């Protein structure tokens, strides 16, 4: 919508209220915004809202979704020896799982190769770890969404970021997709 308001006049009115106290500033702002208020299709009184309730109201009103914007989830594998990613919200460490790196025939492969997946699938603690991580995420993600988070990044780390973390990240990505989440996966250190 095009708004034909002279902002120079509005700014001048606001400048005239400087140094005259809060009440004067509020009156000046109301007067300056009066023309815009007349053009508004919707006016929201924010005085009774917290930052969180206001965000929820705006998302519900303008997103087209009753429950707010669907949460986007990125599952990122990484290697601890290259440093932890700075942008993750949740971080899981899978260095407790058997390491394919120490199997001569598997060392050169990645967690996306069938041989690595088969090797890790044979280890009972791998399936147990993935199940426990999945259960925790299926519990947490709807609660993050309810609180207004629109995206969550989950870090899965192993020593080098090529084997265990990649396989587990891909497994979590699939489980979250199957549960209806908008999930993606990426592998920061897979080529190192």
C-alpha positions as CSV (number, residue, x, y, z in Angstrom):
1,X,0.0,0.0,0.0
2,X,1.4,3.4,-0.9
3,X,1.4,6.0,1.9
4,X,1.5,9.6,0.9
5,X,2.7,11.2,4.1
6,X,5.2,14.0,4.3
7,X,7.8,12.5,6.6
8,X,9.8,15.8,6.9
9,X,6.8,17.4,8.7
10,X,6.5,14.4,10.9
11,X,10.2,14.4,11.8
12,X,10.0,18.1,12.5
13,X,7.1,17.6,14.9
14,X,9.0,14.8,16.7
15,X,12.2,17.0,17.0
16,X,10.2,19.8,18.6
17,X,9.3,17.4,21.5
18,X,12.9,16.6,22.4
19,X,13.9,17.4,25.9
20,X,10.3,18.1,27.1
21,X,9.7,14.7,28.8
22,X,8.2,11.4,28.0
23,X,4.6,12.4,28.0
24,X,5.3,15.2,25.5
25,X,7.3,12.8,23.3
26,X,4.3,10.4,23.3
27,X,1.9,13.1,22.4
28,X,4.2,14.3,19.6
29,X,4.6,10.8,18.2
30,X,0.8,10.3,18.2
31,X,0.3,13.6,16.4
32,X,3.1,12.8,13.9
33,X,1.6,9.3,13.2
34,X,-2.0,10.5,13.0
35,X,-2.1,10.6,9.2
36,X,-0.6,7.1,9.0
37,X,-3.1,5.8,11.6
38,X,-6.0,7.0,9.4
39,X,-4.7,4.8,6.6
40,X,-4.2,1.7,8.7
41,X,-6.3,-1.4,8.0
42,X,-5.4,-2.9,11.5
43,X,-4.4,-1.2,14.7
44,X,-2.9,-3.4,17.4
45,X,-2.7,-2.2,21.0
46,X,0.7,-3.6,22.2
47,X,0.4,-2.3,25.8
48,X,-0.7,-5.6,27.2
49,X,1.7,-7.8,25.2
50,X,5.1,-9.2,25.9
51,X,7.6,-9.5,23.1
52,X,6.6,-13.2,22.8
53,X,2.8,-12.7,22.8
54,X,3.1,-9.9,20.3
55,X,5.2,-12.0,18.0
56,X,2.7,-14.9,18.3
57,X,-0.2,-12.6,17.5
58,X,1.6,-11.1,14.4
59,X,2.6,-14.6,13.2
60,X,-0.9,-15.9,13.6
61,X,-2.4,-12.8,11.9
62,X,-0.1,-12.6,8.9
63,X,1.5,-16.0,8.3
64,X,-1.6,-17.8,7.1
65,X,-1.0,-20.6,9.6
66,X,-3.1,-21.1,12.8
67,X,-0.2,-22.4,14.8
68,X,2.3,-19.9,13.5
69,X,5.0,-20.3,10.9
70,X,6.2,-23.9,10.6
71,X,9.6,-24.4,12.2
72,X,12.5,-25.0,9.9
73,X,15.1,-27.4,11.2
74,X,18.7,-27.8,10.0
75,X,20.7,-30.8,11.1
76,X,24.4,-30.1,10.6
77,X,27.2,-32.6,11.1
78,X,30.7,-31.3,12.1
79,X,34.0,-32.4,13.4
80,X,35.0,-31.3,16.9
81,X,38.7,-31.1,15.8
82,X,37.7,-28.2,13.5
83,X,35.9,-26.3,16.2
84,X,32.2,-26.3,17.2
85,X,29.8,-24.4,14.9
86,X,28.8,-21.1,16.3
87,X,25.3,-21.0,14.9
88,X,23.8,-24.2,16.5
89,X,20.9,-24.0,18.9
90,X,21.3,-27.6,20.1
91,X,24.5,-29.7,20.0
92,X,24.9,-33.4,20.3
93,X,28.2,-35.3,20.5
94,X,28.4,-38.8,19.0
95,X,32.1,-39.6,19.8
96,X,30.8,-42.3,22.2
97,X,29.8,-44.4,19.1
98,X,32.2,-46.9,17.5
99,X,34.5,-45.0,15.0
100,X,34.7,-46.4,11.4
101,X,37.9,-44.3,11.0
102,X,39.8,-47.1,12.7
103,X,38.6,-49.7,10.2
104,X,41.2,-49.7,7.4
105,X,38.7,-50.4,4.7
106,X,36.3,-47.7,5.9
107,X,38.6,-44.9,6.8
108,X,38.5,-43.2,3.4
109,X,34.7,-43.3,3.1
110,X,32.1,-40.9,4.6
111,X,28.9,-41.3,6.6
112,X,26.9,-41.1,3.4
113,X,28.5,-44.3,1.9
114,X,26.6,-47.6,2.2
115,X,29.5,-49.4,3.8
116,X,29.7,-46.8,6.7
117,X,26.0,-46.9,7.2
118,X,26.0,-50.7,7.3
119,X,28.9,-50.7,9.8
120,X,27.2,-48.2,12.1
121,X,23.8,-49.9,11.7
122,X,25.3,-53.1,13.1
123,X,26.2,-51.3,16.4
124,X,23.3,-51.4,18.8
125,X,24.3,-48.1,20.5
126,X,24.0,-46.2,17.2
127,X,20.3,-47.1,16.8
128,X,19.7,-46.4,20.5
129,X,21.4,-43.0,20.3
130,X,19.5,-42.0,17.2
131,X,16.2,-43.1,18.8
132,X,16.9,-41.1,22.0
133,X,18.0,-38.0,20.0
134,X,14.8,-38.3,17.9
135,X,12.6,-38.6,20.9
136,X,14.1,-35.6,22.5
137,X,13.8,-33.5,19.3
138,X,10.2,-34.6,18.8
139,X,9.5,-33.4,22.3
140,X,11.4,-30.1,22.0
141,X,10.7,-28.8,18.5
142,X,6.9,-28.3,19.0
143,X,7.7,-26.4,22.2
144,X,10.2,-24.2,20.5
145,X,7.6,-23.5,17.8
146,X,5.0,-22.7,20.4
147,X,7.4,-20.1,21.9
148,X,7.9,-18.4,18.6
149,X,11.1,-19.9,17.2
150,X,10.8,-20.3,13.5
151,X,14.1,-22.1,12.9
152,X,16.4,-24.4,14.9
153,X,19.9,-25.6,14.0
154,X,21.0,-28.9,15.5
155,X,24.7,-29.8,15.5
156,X,25.9,-33.4,15.5
157,X,29.6,-33.7,16.2
158,X,32.2,-36.5,16.0
159,X,35.9,-36.2,15.9
160,X,36.5,-35.4,12.2
161,X,33.0,-34.8,11.0
162,X,33.2,-37.4,8.2
163,X,31.6,-40.7,9.5
164,X,29.5,-40.9,12.7
165,X,28.1,-37.4,12.7
166,X,27.2,-37.5,9.1
167,X,25.3,-40.8,9.4
168,X,23.5,-39.7,12.6
169,X,22.7,-36.3,11.1
170,X,21.2,-37.9,8.0
171,X,19.2,-40.3,10.2
172,X,17.8,-37.5,12.3
173,X,17.0,-35.5,9.2
174,X,15.0,-38.4,7.8
175,X,13.2,-39.0,11.2
176,X,12.3,-35.3,11.4
177,X,11.0,-35.2,7.8
178,X,9.0,-38.3,8.4
179,X,7.5,-36.6,11.5
180,X,6.4,-33.7,9.3
181,X,9.1,-31.1,10.0
182,X,10.6,-28.9,7.4
183,X,14.1,-30.4,7.9
184,X,17.4,-30.2,6.0
185,X,20.8,-31.5,6.6
186,X,24.3,-30.3,5.8
187,X,27.8,-31.6,6.5
188,X,30.3,-28.9,7.3
189,X,33.5,-31.1,7.5
190,X,32.7,-34.1,5.3
191,X,35.3,-33.2,2.7
192,X,38.2,-32.5,5.2
